[in-house]
Amino acid sequence: MISVLVVDAQPLQRFGFRMLLESAPDTEIVGEAANGAEAVRRITELRPDVVLMDIRMPGVDGIEATRRIVAAGGRSRILVLTTFDVGRYAFAALRAGASGFLLKDIRPEELLAGIRAVAAGDAVIAPALTRRLLDAFADRLDDDLCGPVREDPRLRFLTGREREVLVAIGHGLTNGEIAQRFTLSESTVKTHVGRVLAKIGARDRIQAVILAYDLRLTRPV
């Protein structure tokens, strides 16, 4: 059973999420919060698998709440939901440590699929969308993306092939596309991806993409 904490400033929206999640056989709501500060407090008490996080809230907003929750090192994963345009908020949410970003007007089955994916440790944003998103906001990652690759202790633990896989992830390639590029089976690529995430300490694929940009392994095209 996937435990979910719903964080939303609108009572009617929280009620709608409750109705949806209680109708699914594998999800349960363990709590609700009306703002980010309340969410941060309730995380330690409830320890949910997934937090459905609103962006625009009074006081501590969803991005700051996400940053605090991730920094605390708990196991809860954050799925950000908003009624606002992806381009305005998605980058900040993902950079804060969210494992996914969805609009509130998606279909119920898509939201449930996103919750299940995040709970399983995956990202809910497709690699192709991740690539477009980060290319559009690459200037916010660093003032100089044209400089040399940055040295980082985490890279020392990667084999040559794993480093190539990290670069490919940074370009937004799917496992199938990576397999085709390096003439590998998809199962082998999946193994490489898992090892890369573990060695660089990335919570999911999206965080690996952001690291690849931060270290200038990947540049906007």
N, C-alpha and C positions, 0 to 999 in steps of 0.2 A: 504494500500500500504506500502510495506517495503522499507524504504530508505536505500541506501547502499553507503558507501564511499570505493572506491577501492584504496588500497595502494600497489604499486608494482613498483620496480625499472625499469622494462622492459616495454617500451611503447606498444610493440606488445601484451604483455600479458594483459595489461590494456584494450587495444582495444578488445581483445577476451572476457574478462569479460563483457565489455560494451555490446557487441553484444548479449551475452547470457542473461544478466539481462534485457535488453530492449525487448527481445523476450518473456519474461515471463509476464503474466498479473498482477502479484501481487508484482513485484519488480521494483525499479527505482534507477538509479545511480544519486546521488545528487552532487557528486564530485569525484575527483581523486587526488592522491598525489604520488610523485615519491620517497619519503623517509619518515622516521619516524618523523623527526622534522616538516616537512610540514603537516603530518597527525595530529600531536598534535595541531598545530595551527588551522587547518581547523575544528577540532571536535567542538570547541566552536561556530564556525560560522554556521555549517551545522547541527549539532546534529543528525547524522544519527542513524537509529535503529541498523544497523550492520556495522562493519568495516571488510572488507576483507583485512587481514594484511599479507604482505610478510615478510619473515624472514631476508634474506640477502639483505641489502640495505646500501648505503654509508652513513656515519655519524651515525645518530641515527638508530639502527637496529629495526626490528619488535618487538623483545622481550622488549627492553627498551621503545619503543613507547607504547606498550601494558601496561607496568607497569605505565607509566605516565598518560595514559588515564584513567585507572582504579582508580589510586590514586586520580584523580581529582573529582571522584564521579559522573560522568555523567551517563546518561542512556544507552549510546551506548555499545553494546556488541561486543566482538572481536572474529572473526573466523580466525584463523591463517592458512595460506596456504603456502606450500613450496614444492620445487622439491626434497628436501633432505630427507634422511632417518628419519623416525619417532623417532627412539631411540635417535638421537643426539640432537634434538631440542624440542621435544614435552613436556618433563617435564618442561624445563625452561619457555616455553610459557604458560603452564597451571598454573605454580606457579606464573607467573607474573599477572595472572588474566584472561587469555583467556577463553572463554566459549566453545572452540572447536579447534580441530586440524585436518586438512585434507591435503592430498597430491594434488598437482595441476593436476595430471593426472587422477583424478577420473572422472567418467562420468558426463556430464552436469546435468542430473537429480538428481544425488547424491549431487552435489554442491548446487543446488537450494533447495533440501530438508534440507541440512545442514543450509542454510541461514534462512529458515523458522523456523527450530527448535530453532536456537539461538535467533531469534527475539521473539519467544514465551517464552523464558526464560529457555529452555531446553539446555542440552549439546549434542553435535553431536557425541561424542565418546561413543560407546556402553559400558555398565558396564563391560562386560567381558574384553574388550580391556583396559579399565581403570585399571582394576585389574592387568593385565599382565604388563602394562606400569609402574605402581607405584611399583610393586614388583621388577622390573628390576632396578629401580632407587631409591629404598628405602634408600640406603646409603647416598643419597644427601639430604634427608629430615632432617636427624639428625645423629650426630656421634654415638649416643647410643640409638638404638631403643629398647634395652632390659631393659631399666630402668622402674621405676614405671609410672603409668598413671599420666600425668601432670594435675594439677588443673588449671581450667580456668573458669572465671566468667560465660561464656556462657553456660557451662554445668549445672549450677545451675537452669537454667530456663527450663530444659528438664525434663519431667516426666520419670519414670522408663522405660516405653515402648518406649518413644521417644529416649532415650539413646540407647536402644537395636536396634532400627531402624537405628540410626546413625552408630553404629558399623557394622550393616549389610550392609549399604551403603558403608562403608569403605572397606568391603570385596568384593565389586563389585557386590553384588546381585541385580538382577532385582526386580521390585515390585512383580512380580509373585513368585519369589523365596522367598522373604521376607514373603509374604502371606502364603506360604506353611510352612515355618519354624515356624511361630508364630500362625498358624491356624487362619488367618484373611482373610477377603475379600480383593480383590485388591483395591477396592474403599477406604476401611479403611486405607490400607497401603499408598495410594496416599495422603490421608488427613494427616497422620502422617508425611510423607516425606515433604509435604508443610510446616507443622508447624516446623519441625526440621530446614529446610532451613531458615525460617523466624527468628527463635529464635537464631540461631548461626550466622546470618548475611551472609550466603553464597549466592552468586549470582546464583549458580546452583549446580547440583549434583557433578560435578567434584571438585568444591571447598570444598564440604563437605567431599569428600574422602581425600583430602589433609589435611584438619583439623584433621580428624580421625587419620591419620598417625602422624601429628605433635604432637598431644596430647598422642600418644602411645596407643590410643584405639584399633588401628589396627596395626598388625605387619606383615612383609612379611612371607609367608609360603613357 
